[in-house]
Amino acid sequence: MRHPLLAVLGLELLLLGSVPAEQLLALAAGEEVVLATRPVDPYDLLAGYYATLGYEIEEVPAAMLPAELSEDERVWFTIERAEPAWRLVAVTRDRPAPAPGRAMLRARHRHGRFELEELKRFYVPEGQRHEASDAARGRGFVDAMVGPGGAAAMRRLRVGDRVFGG
Amino acid sequence: MDASLPAPLVRAVVLRELPAWRREGLVDEQTSAALARRYADADGRSLALSALFLFGALLCGAGALAFVAWHWAELPAAARLGLVGSAMIAAQAGGLALKRRGSGVKGEALLLFGGLLYGAMIGLLAQTFHVGSRGWPGLLLFGAGNALVGALARSRPVQLCGSLVAGAAALLALEDVGAWGWAVPWLFALPVFGLALLERSRALAFTAAAGLLTLQSVAVGARLHEGEPAAFAFFAAGALIAALAVAGRPGRPLGALAAALQTAASIALLPTLFALSFHGLAEELAEHTVPSPGALLLALTPLVLLAAFFLVRAGRAGLRRAPSAVALALASFAVIGVGLAGDERGRALAVVCNAFLVTLGALGLVTGARHGQRRTLWSGLALLVGTALARFLELETSLGWKAAAFFSAGLVVIVVGLVLERRLVRPASEVHP
């Protein structure tokens, strides 16, 4: 090979670019939404400590459940602007049409529950992990950007007066 | 020495041809012995230096990974990405340049460091953009990326590192497989072993064996988490095989069998030793295993008898020839003994396993360097690396301190390598004017 360095760096840039591609798109062209959290404090080998977040909208009322969902099936959450956090209005198998004041999020049905996979981990510096973990046990809010394809990127975690990230 | 010929090739040719030169009267006995000594020593030194530089690069890379995971927030995200990214590019450009100029060993070490910085970049990007709900996709991207980069840059250490990480990530991805988890490592390894056989590639076979060890460690670790004391069955089998291996003597029909048995013992024992070197896993195993004097007697008596019988038969010469087999057998007895008795069993188990892993690694490194045995040296290095990584994975100190400790240790190893290189690897003209 005549230019191995270029090939190596090109490949790496391609792979590295794929890591935050959807988040970058959401941050660049998305709409800002607010979600209420209910939390949890673990560690990732490469990226460090994070707070695992669950969301109130993941508890879907029985009336909204699509029929016979299979394990690992992907569904769409339609959320609507509300105070203090956006609220769930529909869960569908098909991607809903865009509507003003509404946004759609991708979720997965796993072990009989729903997960907003892209909004699960909020990474924090080691020195803040206990504080973030304790804070996240209370009711908190995540400010996230949601892209046109349903991809979401977190900007900050707010618990009371404490703001993490952003 | 012709500068265009790689030194290992020259050594291999000289050592292979030497007996024929002596038979044909081209060199006398004394010269032949001197040549054999020189090239065996030089090969051993060169291998030891390679091992040191690669180990140093790995420790520095682990330090960089821990530093990124520490998540220092004082610098803006863009500056952090720029800093780690430019270090990655510089390391890889430097590594390729060094390889082109003939400093293959240092080039490989720098490329390996660059490959680990690429992993740090993945972590940094995930951290900055809060990407991912599971750990294995990042590891898979890290491993697969390095495997491909290693192939592009023709760097075996980077390729190996990438393959191992990718394999471990693949296993983590299959965590829901349950009882079949034990079989998964073999599913990955067997096709690679087959390919190695077809290609007659020792490097491929080594990659498969190393991957198998890593994957099986993860599988054993997963089982221990479920509280299964089945690991002791591995030890019992491994101890028996290791004891048998001690009996073999090179040059006898049993010698080949003994070598095969020792390899099998390593495959059976090392993953479990490795898994139990984690304090948490050892504690868990100790909690879930109820020792009884009968079980202790049952497990130890035949093994002690067998080991005694074979040790006596092999004699001192056997012990000298197979120190790692002896250490493996001793490790098995110690682990079974400590594991089934005592109050602080968990901590003692972890300490014993760590001590034996380091002993086996150092034995391999020293024996391999002294006798110019590549396989022994690289196995020793792999054990040391595995043990260092095990301690890296355990979260018993702050990530900031861990980063500082690993990075400093890596720098010390590299400086030792540079000093040894100056002192030991003298130009041929200085040795034979």
Chai-1 contact restraints between the chains, C-beta under 6 A:
chainA,res_idxA,chainB,res_idxB,connection_type,confidence,min_distance_angstrom,max_distance_angstrom,comment,restraint_id
A,P4,B,L96,contact,1.0,0.0,6.0,A-B,restraint_1
A,P4,B,L152,contact,1.0,0.0,6.0,A-B,restraint_2
A,P4,B,A153,contact,1.0,0.0,6.0,A-B,restraint_3
A,L5,B,A93,contact,1.0,0.0,6.0,A-B,restraint_4
A,L5,B,L96,contact,1.0,0.0,6.0,A-B,restraint_5
A,A7,B,L152,contact,1.0,0.0,6.0,A-B,restraint_6
A,V8,B,Q92,contact,1.0,0.0,6.0,A-B,restraint_7
A,V8,B,V149,contact,1.0,0.0,6.0,A-B,restraint_8
A,V8,B,L152,contact,1.0,0.0,6.0,A-B,restraint_9
A,V8,B,A153,contact,1.0,0.0,6.0,A-B,restraint_10
A,L11,B,L148,contact,1.0,0.0,6.0,A-B,restraint_11
A,E12,B,Y118,contact,1.0,0.0,6.0,A-B,restraint_12
A,L15,B,L141,contact,1.0,0.0,6.0,A-B,restraint_13
A,L15,B,G145,contact,1.0,0.0,6.0,A-B,restraint_14
A,L16,B,M121,contact,1.0,0.0,6.0,A-B,restraint_15
A,V19,B,I122,contact,1.0,0.0,6.0,A-B,restraint_16
A,V19,B,L125,contact,1.0,0.0,6.0,A-B,restraint_17
A,V19,B,V131,contact,1.0,0.0,6.0,A-B,restraint_18
A,P20,B,L125,contact,1.0,0.0,6.0,A-B,restraint_19
A,P20,B,F129,contact,1.0,0.0,6.0,A-B,restraint_20
A,P20,B,V131,contact,1.0,0.0,6.0,A-B,restraint_21
A,Q23,B,F129,contact,1.0,0.0,6.0,A-B,restraint_22
A,D44,B,G135,contact,1.0,0.0,6.0,A-B,restraint_23
A,L46,B,G119,contact,1.0,0.0,6.0,A-B,restraint_24
A,L46,B,I122,contact,1.0,0.0,6.0,A-B,restraint_25
A,L46,B,G123,contact,1.0,0.0,6.0,A-B,restraint_26
A,L46,B,G138,contact,1.0,0.0,6.0,A-B,restraint_27
A,A47,B,G123,contact,1.0,0.0,6.0,A-B,restraint_28
A,A47,B,A126,contact,1.0,0.0,6.0,A-B,restraint_29
A,A47,B,Q127,contact,1.0,0.0,6.0,A-B,restraint_30
A,G48,B,A69,contact,1.0,0.0,6.0,A-B,restraint_31
A,G48,B,H71,contact,1.0,0.0,6.0,A-B,restraint_32
A,E117,B,S133,contact,1.0,0.0,6.0,A-B,restraint_33
A,K120,B,S133,contact,1.0,0.0,6.0,A-B,restraint_34
A,R121,B,H130,contact,1.0,0.0,6.0,A-B,restraint_35
A,F122,B,H130,contact,1.0,0.0,6.0,A-B,restraint_36
A,Y123,B,Q127,contact,1.0,0.0,6.0,A-B,restraint_37
A,Y123,B,H130,contact,1.0,0.0,6.0,A-B,restraint_38
A,P125,B,H71,contact,1.0,0.0,6.0,A-B,restraint_39
A,P125,B,A73,contact,1.0,0.0,6.0,A-B,restraint_40
A,E126,B,W70,contact,1.0,0.0,6.0,A-B,restraint_41
A,E126,B,H71,contact,1.0,0.0,6.0,A-B,restraint_42
A,E126,B,L399,contact,1.0,0.0,6.0,A-B,restraint_43
A,A153,B,F129,contact,1.0,0.0,6.0,A-B,restraint_44
A,M154,B,H130,contact,1.0,0.0,6.0,A-B,restraint_45
